[in-house]
Amino acid sequence: MQHFSSSGIDIAYIDEGEGDPILLIHGFASNVQVNWVDTGWVRTLTRAGYRVIALDNRGHGESEKLYDEKYYGAPLMAEDARRLLEHLNIQSAHIMGYSMGARITAFLLKNHRSFVRSAIFGGYGINMARAIAGRHPIAKALEKGSIDDVVNRTARTFRAFAESTGSDLKALATCYRAASEIIAIDDLKSIKAPVLVAVGTLDVIGGSATKLAEIIPGAEALEIKDRDHMKAVGDTSYKEGVLAFLKRVG
């Protein structure tokens, strides 16, 4: 992976392929490799003629680990995405975020509209407009000495995933505690870029794709059939839907 400094924070990224640029922003406890390479997204998009840029969010993957909540939150992490585009001299790109990455994408749209050619909110439907539930139990689960000490089922799932991605658990706990920003309904209603909302029909974390799309003017909804939050990301119908959307918006 390549690296650049985002206002003093070391951020790792990939830049592959040629054509119209698309920036990929992964979800919580994931990274470029797990979210976008292993699922076939980078291969799918480069073969379709896109230049694929994807970053490890701060606290994740090969990017710098930070242990103070003031260094996290979707608006700050959106600035990393914006600075990466500036670093690569890209004035505008398609942006696709999954889960936490979708929330980051929403703040990039809110604060730096000119950089966003189109937006794809993956794994986050109507719950994007709601407060993040269960932050403290999940953060505490990440800090436990062993996953065997985690009783809460949801928190245990997060811990298991974080361990499977080889993550820095302390950095993730800090990041999760800082994840309090809600993208306001009025901000969603004011979005003018083309938007696709893609969520699994069994995804209780993301919520309804259709309900979120109804709030955003002109947005499209893609319901990924019979997939939950974890399994939707690599689904073939998700890839096909995104490629069709990108072709439509040009």
VOKEKE-736015 format. One record per residue (C-alpha): residue in three letters; residue number from 0; chain; z, y, x. Coordinates in Angstrom, 3 decimals. Example, Ala and Ser with C-alpha at 12.3 -4.5 7.8 and 13.67 -1.06 7.14 Angstrom:
   type   seq   mol          Z          Y          X
    ALA     0     A      7.800     -4.500     12.300
    SER     1     A      7.140     -1.060     13.670
END
This chain:
   type   seq   mol          Z          Y          X
    MET     0     A      0.000      0.000      0.000
    GLN     1     A     -0.527      3.604      1.005
    HIS     2     A      2.275      6.200      0.934
    PHE     3     A      2.606      9.922      0.308
    SER     4     A      5.445     12.417     -0.026
    SER     5     A      6.183     13.632     -3.535
    SER     6     A      8.311     16.693     -2.827
    GLY     7     A     10.151     14.742     -0.131
    ILE     8     A     10.300     11.382     -1.973
    ASP     9     A      8.267      8.557     -0.435
    ILE    10     A      5.933      7.059     -3.035
    ALA    11     A      3.790      3.955     -2.499
    TYR    12     A      0.451      3.552     -4.252
    ILE    13     A     -2.880      1.754     -4.287
    ASP    14     A     -6.336      3.291     -4.641
    GLU    15     A     -9.128      0.795     -5.285
    GLY    16     A    -12.657      0.796     -6.644
    GLU    17     A    -15.131      3.542     -7.425
    GLY    18     A    -16.000      5.480    -10.556
    ASP    19     A    -13.995      7.445    -13.097
    PRO    20     A    -10.318      7.449    -12.035
    ILE    21     A     -7.574      5.778    -14.054
    LEU    22     A     -3.936      6.084    -13.036
    LEU    23     A     -1.604      3.203    -13.928
    ILE    24     A      2.157      3.755    -14.336
    HIS    25     A      4.290      0.616    -14.550
    GLY    26     A      7.400     -0.173    -16.556
    PHE    27     A     11.086     -0.335    -15.702
    ALA    28     A     12.085     -2.900    -13.033
    SER    29     A      8.429     -3.720    -12.429
    ASN    30     A      5.995     -2.512     -9.766
    VAL    31     A      2.270     -2.241     -9.086
    GLN    32     A      1.957     -5.874     -8.051
    VAL    33     A      3.785     -7.352    -11.045
    ASN    34     A      2.594     -4.972    -13.760
    TRP    35     A     -1.015     -4.392    -12.754
    VAL    36     A     -2.229     -6.778    -10.051
    ASP    37     A     -0.712    -10.096    -11.140
    THR    38     A     -1.738     -9.454    -14.767
    GLY    39     A     -5.381     -8.899    -13.770
    TRP    40     A     -5.547     -5.237    -14.734
    VAL    41     A     -6.702     -3.930    -11.348
    ARG    42     A     -9.437     -6.549    -11.150
    THR    43     A    -10.515     -5.924    -14.761
    LEU    44     A    -10.747     -2.163    -14.363
    THR    45     A    -12.450     -2.116    -10.948
    ARG    46     A    -15.025     -4.639    -12.175
    ALA    47     A    -15.644     -2.381    -15.173
    GLY    48     A    -16.522      0.465    -12.806
    TYR    49     A    -13.276      2.434    -12.591
    ARG    50     A    -11.395      3.802     -9.625
    VAL    51     A     -7.882      2.416    -10.051
    ILE    52     A     -4.855      4.295     -8.751
    ALA    53     A     -1.396      2.845     -9.363
    LEU    54     A      1.976      3.929     -8.014
    ASP    55     A      5.340      2.290     -7.539
    ASN    56     A      7.690      4.599     -9.418
    ARG    57     A     10.570      6.036     -7.421
    GLY    58     A     13.356      3.469     -7.150
    HIS    59     A     10.849      0.638     -7.621
    GLY    60     A      8.644     -1.569     -5.488
    GLU    61     A      7.859     -0.087     -2.092
    SER    62     A      8.722      3.485     -3.074
    GLU    63     A     11.913      5.197     -1.946
    LYS    64     A     15.204      4.034     -3.462
    LEU    65     A     17.553      6.740     -4.708
    TYR    66     A     21.121      6.379     -5.945
    ASP    67     A     21.807      9.652     -7.746
    GLU    68     A     20.822     10.100    -11.405
    LYS    69     A     19.527     13.615    -10.724
    TYR    70     A     16.519     12.071     -8.969
    TYR    71     A     15.365     10.076    -12.003
    GLY    72     A     14.154     10.586    -15.557
    ALA    73     A     10.674     10.521    -17.083
    PRO    74     A      9.872     14.237    -16.521
    LEU    75     A     10.641     13.958    -12.795
    MET    76     A      8.720     10.714    -12.470
    ALA    77     A      5.779     12.338    -14.257
    GLU    78     A      5.764     14.888    -11.448
    ASP    79     A      5.270     12.031     -8.957
    ALA    80     A      2.187     10.992    -10.931
    ARG    81     A      0.870     14.545    -11.016
    ARG    82     A      1.461     15.031     -7.281
    LEU    83     A     -0.314     11.763     -6.511
    LEU    84     A     -3.398     12.962     -8.375
    GLU    85     A     -3.227     16.243     -6.469
    HIS    86     A     -2.776     14.338     -3.198
    LEU    87     A     -6.004     12.440     -3.948
    ASN    88     A     -7.813     15.617     -5.071
    ILE    89     A     -8.252     14.230     -8.592
    GLN    90     A     -8.328     16.989    -11.178
    SER    91     A     -8.313     14.757    -14.250
    ALA    92     A     -7.896     11.012    -14.906
    HIS    93     A     -7.371      8.479    -17.623
    ILE    94     A     -3.666      7.581    -17.606
    MET    95     A     -2.227      4.244    -18.730
    GLY    96     A      1.512      3.665    -18.735
    TYR    97     A      3.357      0.584    -19.857
    SER    98     A      6.887      0.711    -21.347
    MET    99     A      8.800      3.254    -19.220
    GLY   100     A      5.401      4.156    -17.803
    ALA   101     A      4.209      5.127    -21.279
    ARG   102     A      7.154      7.506    -21.628
    ILE   103     A      6.299      8.976    -18.214
    THR   104     A      2.695      9.360    -19.368
    ALA   105     A      3.868     11.257    -22.455
    PHE   106     A      5.739     13.769    -20.292
    LEU   107     A      2.727     14.108    -18.009
    LEU   108     A      0.717     14.984    -21.124
    LYS   109     A      3.353     17.445    -22.269
    ASN   110     A      3.757     19.278    -18.966
    HIS   111     A      0.356     18.859    -17.276
    ARG   112     A     -2.238     18.381    -19.985
    SER   113     A     -5.169     19.308    -17.724
    PHE   114     A     -4.624     16.218    -15.560
    VAL   115     A     -4.945     13.828    -18.518
    ARG   116     A     -8.462     12.894    -19.602
    SER   117     A     -7.104     10.292    -22.013
    ALA   118     A     -3.802      8.467    -22.410
    ILE   119     A     -2.906      4.876    -23.175
    PHE   120     A      0.665      4.199    -24.264
    GLY   121     A      1.203      0.494    -23.621
    GLY   122     A      4.314     -1.326    -24.791
    TYR   123     A      5.776      1.754    -26.482
    GLY   124     A      5.166      2.577    -30.112
    ILE   125     A      7.350      4.559    -32.495
    ASN   126     A     10.470      3.866    -30.412
    MET   127     A      9.115      6.300    -27.838
    ALA   128     A     10.275      9.057    -30.177
    ARG   129     A     13.772      7.581    -30.440
    ALA   130     A     16.748      7.533    -28.112
    ILE   131     A     16.859      4.676    -25.619
    ALA   132     A     19.444      2.218    -26.906
    GLY   133     A     21.850      0.134    -24.828
    ARG   134     A     21.487      2.096    -21.601
    HIS   135     A     24.998      1.575    -20.274
    PRO   136     A     25.309     -2.202    -20.916
    ILE   137     A     21.984     -2.759    -19.178
    ALA   138     A     22.946     -0.539    -16.240
    LYS   139     A     26.253     -2.393    -15.920
    ALA   140     A     24.442     -5.735    -16.043
    LEU   141     A     22.283     -4.653    -13.128
    GLU   142     A     25.410     -3.864    -11.126
    LYS   143     A     27.200     -7.154    -11.740
    GLY   144     A     27.759     -9.394     -8.738
    SER   145     A     25.850    -12.222    -10.409
    ILE   146     A     23.655    -12.710    -13.451
    ASP   147     A     26.170    -15.376    -14.495
    ASP   148     A     28.602    -12.534    -15.208
    VAL   149     A     26.226    -10.941    -17.744
    VAL   150     A     27.041    -11.971    -21.326
    ASN   151     A     24.898     -9.577    -23.365
    ARG   152     A     21.597    -11.319    -24.116
    THR   153     A     19.362     -8.243    -23.855
    ALA   154     A     21.080     -7.034    -20.695
    ARG   155     A     20.759    -10.497    -19.184
    THR   156     A     16.999    -10.428    -19.845
    PHE   157     A     16.670     -7.123    -18.001
    ARG   158     A     18.758     -8.462    -15.105
    ALA   159     A     16.671    -11.631    -14.850
    PHE   160     A     13.426     -9.648    -14.810
    ALA   161     A     14.762     -7.244    -12.168
    GLU   162     A     15.750    -10.173     -9.970
    SER   163     A     12.347    -11.817    -10.436
    THR   164     A     10.588     -8.681     -9.159
    GLY   165     A     12.834     -8.456     -6.088
    SER   166     A     14.111     -5.051     -7.164
    ASP   167     A     16.919     -2.947     -5.754
    LEU   168     A     19.442     -3.458     -8.553
    LYS   169     A     21.589     -0.449     -7.667
    ALA   170     A     18.577      1.889     -7.708
    LEU   171     A     17.461      0.455    -11.048
    ALA   172     A     20.913      0.899    -12.572
    THR   173     A     20.847      4.549    -11.503
    CYS   174     A     17.353      4.996    -12.894
    TYR   175     A     18.269      3.426    -16.234
    ARG   176     A     21.351      5.610    -16.691
    ALA   177     A     19.150      8.670    -16.216
    ALA   178     A     16.622      7.566    -18.850
    SER   179     A     17.843      9.825    -21.633
    GLU   180     A     14.842     12.073    -22.308
    ILE   181     A     13.228     11.811    -25.728
    ILE   182     A      9.679     12.999    -26.248
    ALA   183     A      9.986     15.240    -29.306
    ILE   184     A      8.023     14.588    -32.487
    ASP   185     A      6.583     18.105    -32.265
    ASP   186     A      5.333     17.349    -28.736
    LEU   187     A      3.640     14.195    -30.006
    LYS   188     A      2.062     16.122    -32.885
    SER   189     A      0.676     18.694    -30.447
    ILE   190     A     -1.135     16.163    -28.219
    LYS   191     A     -4.851     16.966    -28.074
    ALA   192     A     -6.067     14.310    -25.635
    PRO   193     A     -7.563     11.008    -26.839
    VAL   194     A     -4.702      8.497    -27.145
    LEU   195     A     -4.536      4.744    -27.621
    VAL   196     A     -1.187      3.155    -28.553
    ALA   197     A     -1.143     -0.554    -27.665
    VAL   198     A      1.920     -2.639    -28.551
    GLY   199     A      2.555     -6.310    -29.269
    THR   200     A      3.240     -7.169    -32.893
    LEU   201     A      6.432     -8.967    -31.814
    ASP   202     A      7.619     -6.126    -29.567
    VAL   203     A     11.036     -4.985    -30.823
    ILE   204     A     11.533     -2.798    -27.745
    GLY   205     A      8.396     -0.706    -28.237
    GLY   206     A      8.254     -0.638    -32.019
    SER   207     A      5.196     -0.104    -34.183
    ALA   208     A      1.965      1.062    -32.531
    THR   209     A      0.583      2.215    -35.881
    LYS   210     A      3.578      4.396    -36.741
    LEU   211     A      3.365      6.239    -33.427
    ALA   212     A     -0.411      6.646    -33.702
    GLU   213     A      0.037      8.203    -37.153
    ILE   214     A      2.060     11.022    -35.577
    ILE   215     A     -0.449     11.847    -32.804
    PRO   216     A     -3.605     13.620    -34.046
    GLY   217     A     -6.639     11.356    -33.740
    ALA   218     A     -4.735      8.585    -31.952
    GLU   219     A     -5.784      4.957    -32.261
    ALA   220     A     -3.474      1.965    -32.626
    LEU   221     A     -4.033     -1.414    -31.020
    GLU   222     A     -1.700     -4.115    -32.290
    ILE   223     A     -1.611     -6.970    -29.787
    LYS   224     A     -1.233    -10.004    -32.002
    ASP   225     A      1.726    -12.365    -31.561
    ARG   226     A      2.873    -10.795    -28.288
    ASP   227     A      6.299     -9.431    -27.392
    HIS   228     A      7.141     -6.720    -24.851
    MET   229     A      6.849     -8.968    -21.812
    LYS   230     A      3.781    -10.986    -22.797
    ALA   231     A      1.584     -8.211    -24.197
    VAL   232     A      0.925     -6.552    -20.839
    GLY   233     A     -1.493     -9.199    -19.564
    ASP   234     A     -3.065    -10.102    -22.897
    THR   235     A     -6.854    -10.385    -23.018
    SER   236     A     -7.123     -8.469    -26.300
    TYR   237     A     -5.128     -5.612    -24.742
    LYS   238     A     -7.612     -5.406    -21.860
    GLU   239     A    -10.591     -5.597    -24.198
    GLY   240     A     -9.127     -2.895    -26.431
    VAL   241     A     -8.493     -0.559    -23.508
    LEU   242     A    -11.989     -1.021    -22.073
    ALA   243     A    -13.511     -0.292    -25.482
    PHE   244     A    -11.319      2.803    -25.861
    LEU   245     A    -12.269      4.102    -22.410
    LYS   246     A    -15.944      3.603    -23.215
    ARG   247     A    -15.579      5.531    -26.475
    VAL   248     A    -13.789      8.513    -24.965
    GLY   249     A    -16.151      8.636    -21.967
END
